[in-house]
Amino acid sequence: MKITLFSVDEANRAVQEIGPELEALVRVKRELDRVQSRMHVLEVAVAGASADNPDARELSQHAEHTARLADRVRTSVSSIHRRGCVIKDLDMGLLDFYSLETG
């Protein structure tokens, strides 16, 4: 990740530019969390079950969906980091910007 120093105005502009992408990223992350929670329940339910068990099939589908969602999260995080912003809390959509204190 490159380190970019932002003025207050630059940080405010960056927030406006990145806002829609960050909002989408937060939604994808929430979906990923939801699917992973469901997978944990299914993992307990399918312990020792055959592959044709409906829960086992659902678990397999969720595993594929999780991989796609995780890839989207990684791609979006990288995109934001390339702009010099730091994601502090993905669940809340909190960004940080490096700056030098003047005064």
trRosetta pair geometry for C-beta under 8 A, 3 or more apart (Angstrom, degrees):
i j d omega theta_ij theta_ji phi_ij phi_ji
1 81 4.5 -79 -118 173 113 115
1 82 7.5 -117 -131 -75 69 39
1 84 8.0 131 173 -114 91 36
1 86 7.8 86 160 -96 153 81
2 82 7.1 51 23 -148 104 45
2 84 6.0 -53 94 -90 92 79
3 84 6.8 76 -172 -142 22 89
3 98 5.8 -3 -169 34 92 164
4 83 7.4 -70 19 145 153 45
4 84 2.6 -22 25 -139 129 147
4 85 7.9 -28 53 -43 119 44
4 97 7.9 -52 91 -156 92 82
4 98 6.6 143 79 53 48 108
5 98 5.5 -75 -103 110 55 96
5 99 5.7 104 -165 -120 78 39
5 100 5.7 7 -156 -16 136 92
6 10 4.3 -147 -156 92 83 113
6 11 4.2 102 141 -61 138 86
6 14 6.6 -70 -123 0 143 141
6 84 7.0 147 -50 121 104 127
6 97 4.2 -41 40 171 143 124
6 98 6.5 116 13 70 86 53
6 99 5.3 -68 67 -79 67 93
7 10 4.6 94 47 8 76 104
7 11 7.0 -141 89 -6 38 86
7 99 6.8 109 -101 -130 24 117
8 11 5.8 -56 -149 37 30 111
8 12 6.4 30 153 -19 64 106
8 99 7.5 38 -57 -116 58 160
9 12 5.7 -54 -148 36 31 112
9 13 6.4 30 154 -17 65 104
10 13 5.7 -53 -148 37 32 110
10 14 6.2 34 153 -21 65 106
10 97 7.8 169 100 -175 91 147
11 14 5.6 -53 -146 35 32 113
11 15 6.5 38 153 -24 64 101
11 97 4.1 -163 -115 47 116 171
11 99 7.1 -55 -46 -60 131 125
12 15 5.7 -48 -151 29 32 114
12 16 6.8 32 151 -17 62 103
13 16 5.7 -56 -156 36 35 112
13 17 6.3 29 151 -16 68 108
14 17 5.7 -58 -146 40 33 109
14 18 5.7 14 163 -5 71 115
14 83 6.5 151 -149 148 115 125
14 84 7.7 -86 -126 71 153 99
14 85 6.1 170 154 -67 135 119
14 95 7.9 -143 118 137 110 153
14 97 6.8 131 62 -96 145 133
15 18 6.2 -64 -133 49 23 98
15 19 5.9 53 159 -60 61 95
15 95 6.7 -175 -103 57 86 140
16 19 5.8 -27 -147 -10 24 123
17 83 8.0 -166 99 -156 124 155
18 21 5.4 -71 -164 51 59 109
18 22 5.3 58 142 -27 90 110
18 80 6.0 84 -151 -123 130 94
18 83 6.6 -169 -79 74 124 162
18 85 6.4 -13 -63 -4 172 163
18 95 7.0 85 97 -74 144 161
19 22 5.8 -61 -141 38 24 109
19 23 6.3 25 162 -20 64 106
20 23 5.7 -52 -145 34 31 112
20 24 6.5 30 156 -17 63 105
21 24 5.8 -55 -150 38 32 111
21 25 6.3 36 150 -22 65 107
21 76 6.3 179 172 -151 97 103
21 79 6.7 -103 176 105 147 132
21 80 6.8 178 114 -73 125 97
22 25 5.4 -52 -147 35 33 116
22 26 6.4 37 154 -21 65 101
22 80 6.7 82 -83 -99 88 139
22 93 5.2 105 153 -155 109 100
22 95 6.8 -73 -112 -47 151 118
23 26 5.8 -50 -150 32 31 112
23 27 6.7 31 151 -18 63 104
23 93 6.6 23 -89 -124 49 148
24 27 5.7 -54 -152 35 34 112
24 28 6.4 33 151 -18 67 105
24 76 7.1 -150 95 -120 98 149
25 28 5.7 -53 -146 36 33 110
25 29 6.2 34 153 -20 65 106
25 73 6.7 103 -156 -127 86 63
25 76 4.2 -176 -98 135 112 149
25 77 7.1 128 -151 -60 139 64
25 80 7.4 -38 -39 -31 165 136
25 90 7.0 -93 137 -153 108 97
25 93 7.5 133 77 -111 97 88
26 29 5.6 -53 -146 37 31 113
26 30 6.5 34 153 -21 64 104
26 90 6.7 180 -103 172 68 66
26 91 7.2 92 -143 -158 92 20
26 92 7.8 -73 -124 110 128 10
26 93 4.4 -39 -67 -70 139 104
27 30 5.7 -53 -150 34 31 112
27 31 6.5 31 151 -17 64 105
28 31 5.6 -55 -151 38 33 112
28 32 6.3 38 149 -22 66 105
28 69 5.8 176 -179 -156 91 87
28 72 5.1 -116 -165 109 152 126
28 73 5.7 -168 116 -72 119 79
28 76 7.1 134 46 7 146 151
29 32 5.5 -51 -147 35 33 115
29 33 6.4 36 152 -20 64 103
29 73 5.7 96 -83 -111 80 121
29 90 5.2 179 -113 147 169 115
29 91 6.7 -131 122 -89 134 52
30 33 5.7 -51 -149 35 32 113
30 34 6.4 34 151 -20 64 105
30 91 7.7 102 -77 -135 80 70
31 34 5.6 -53 -147 35 33 113
31 35 6.3 29 156 -16 66 106
31 69 5.9 -141 101 -129 104 139
32 35 6.0 -56 -145 38 29 107
32 36 6.2 28 156 -18 64 109
32 66 6.6 97 -144 -138 79 70
32 69 4.2 177 -86 136 94 133
32 70 6.3 116 -133 -68 134 64
32 73 6.2 -20 -33 -43 159 137
33 36 5.8 -58 -145 39 28 110
33 37 6.4 32 155 -22 63 105
34 37 5.8 -55 -153 32 29 112
34 38 6.6 28 151 -16 63 105
35 38 5.7 -54 -151 37 34 112
35 39 6.3 39 149 -24 65 105
35 62 5.3 176 -174 -158 98 99
35 65 5.7 -130 -148 104 154 117
35 66 5.4 -167 117 -79 128 86
35 69 6.6 144 34 11 146 157
36 39 5.3 -49 -147 33 35 117
36 40 6.7 42 153 -24 64 98
36 66 6.2 98 -75 -119 78 126
37 40 5.8 -48 -155 26 34 113
37 41 7.0 32 149 -14 62 102
38 41 5.8 -55 -157 35 37 111
38 42 6.3 33 149 -16 69 109
38 62 6.0 -142 95 -124 112 153
39 42 5.5 -57 -144 41 34 111
39 43 6.2 44 154 -30 67 101
39 59 6.1 102 -137 -140 75 79
39 62 4.9 -169 -80 122 97 138
39 63 6.8 110 -123 -70 132 68
39 66 6.7 -5 -44 -52 151 144
40 43 5.7 -45 -147 25 30 115
40 44 7.2 28 154 -14 59 100
41 44 6.2 -59 -163 34 34 107
41 45 6.4 27 146 -16 67 112
42 45 5.3 -58 -144 41 38 113
42 46 5.9 18 164 -9 74 112
42 55 5.3 -177 -147 180 91 96
42 56 7.9 155 172 -87 107 31
42 58 6.0 -138 -122 95 145 104
42 59 4.2 -178 134 -82 135 100
42 62 6.8 141 28 28 155 147
43 46 6.5 -63 -136 43 23 97
43 47 7.1 52 156 -56 57 85
43 59 6.6 122 -69 -131 58 136
44 47 6.1 -27 -161 -17 33 114
45 49 7.5 -1 131 -17 66 143
45 55 4.7 -100 115 178 124 159
46 49 4.3 -90 -156 36 65 125
46 53 5.9 159 -127 90 95 141
46 55 4.8 -160 -68 109 98 109
46 56 4.5 129 -139 -79 137 77
46 59 5.7 -85 -2 -13 154 150
49 53 3.9 -12 160 -19 126 164
49 55 6.6 56 74 66 170 108
49 56 5.2 -155 101 -48 118 120
50 53 5.4 133 63 -29 65 94
50 56 6.9 -128 96 9 40 160
51 56 5.5 -144 -144 132 33 144
51 57 7.8 85 166 -66 60 72
52 56 7.2 41 50 64 12 127
52 57 7.2 15 -154 -49 33 110
53 56 4.0 84 65 4 96 110
53 57 7.0 -167 87 -9 49 81
54 57 5.7 -54 -149 35 34 111
54 58 6.3 34 153 -19 66 105
55 58 5.5 -52 -146 37 34 112
55 59 6.3 40 151 -23 65 103
56 59 5.6 -49 -148 33 32 115
56 60 6.6 35 151 -20 62 103
57 60 5.6 -53 -152 34 33 113
57 61 6.5 34 150 -18 65 104
58 61 5.6 -53 -150 36 34 112
58 62 6.3 34 152 -18 66 106
59 62 5.7 -55 -147 38 31 111
59 63 6.4 38 151 -26 64 103
60 63 5.6 -49 -149 28 32 115
60 64 6.9 30 153 -15 62 101
61 64 5.9 -56 -156 35 33 109
61 65 6.3 30 149 -16 67 108
62 65 5.4 -55 -143 41 36 112
62 66 6.0 43 154 -26 68 104
63 66 5.6 -49 -146 32 28 115
63 67 6.7 33 153 -21 60 101
64 67 5.8 -52 -155 30 32 112
64 68 6.8 29 150 -15 64 104
65 68 5.8 -56 -154 37 35 110
65 69 6.3 32 151 -17 68 108
66 69 5.7 -56 -144 40 31 109
66 70 6.0 32 157 -20 67 108
67 70 5.8 -54 -143 37 27 111
67 71 6.5 30 155 -21 61 106
68 71 5.8 -56 -152 34 30 112
68 72 6.6 30 151 -19 64 104
69 72 5.6 -54 -152 34 35 112
69 73 6.4 36 150 -20 67 103
70 73 5.6 -50 -148 34 34 113
70 74 6.4 35 153 -19 65 104
71 74 5.7 -52 -147 37 32 112
71 75 6.3 32 155 -19 65 107
72 75 5.8 -55 -146 37 30 112
72 76 6.3 25 158 -14 65 109
73 76 6.1 -61 -147 40 27 106
73 77 6.1 27 157 -19 65 109
73 90 7.8 48 -157 -166 112 150
74 77 5.9 -56 -144 37 27 110
74 78 6.3 27 158 -18 63 109
75 78 5.9 -58 -151 37 27 111
75 79 6.4 30 152 -22 63 107
76 79 5.5 -51 -148 33 34 115
76 80 6.5 30 156 -15 66 104
77 80 5.9 -58 -151 38 31 108
77 81 6.2 28 153 -17 66 110
77 87 6.1 -76 -136 4 90 150
77 90 7.6 -37 -93 -98 111 128
78 81 5.7 -57 -143 40 31 110
78 82 6.2 38 156 -27 65 104
79 82 5.8 -51 -150 27 28 114
79 83 7.2 24 151 -16 58 103
80 83 5.9 -59 -162 31 36 110
80 85 5.2 -66 169 71 88 115
80 87 6.0 70 103 -51 142 106
80 95 7.4 -123 180 -112 128 117
81 84 7.7 84 180 -50 39 10
81 85 6.8 -108 -98 69 32 64
81 86 7.2 50 -114 -102 79 46
81 87 7.3 -68 -65 -5 87 96
84 97 7.5 50 124 -137 94 79
84 98 7.3 -98 170 32 97 102
85 95 5.0 -24 -179 -163 121 120
85 96 7.2 138 -172 67 70 44
85 97 6.1 -40 -119 -88 73 77
86 95 6.8 128 71 -166 49 65
86 96 4.3 -32 71 66 105 96
86 97 7.2 -177 22 -75 87 28
86 98 7.2 80 -12 -35 121 87
87 90 5.6 35 164 -73 128 81
87 94 7.4 105 -167 82 58 59
87 95 6.2 -45 -104 -105 49 65
87 96 7.8 175 -93 18 4 82
88 94 4.5 -61 68 110 103 105
88 95 6.6 142 7 -135 92 11
88 96 4.7 84 -46 -24 118 110
89 92 4.3 18 113 36 121 106
89 93 7.4 -22 94 29 80 21
89 94 3.9 36 43 35 96 118
90 93 7.2 33 -163 -77 33 39
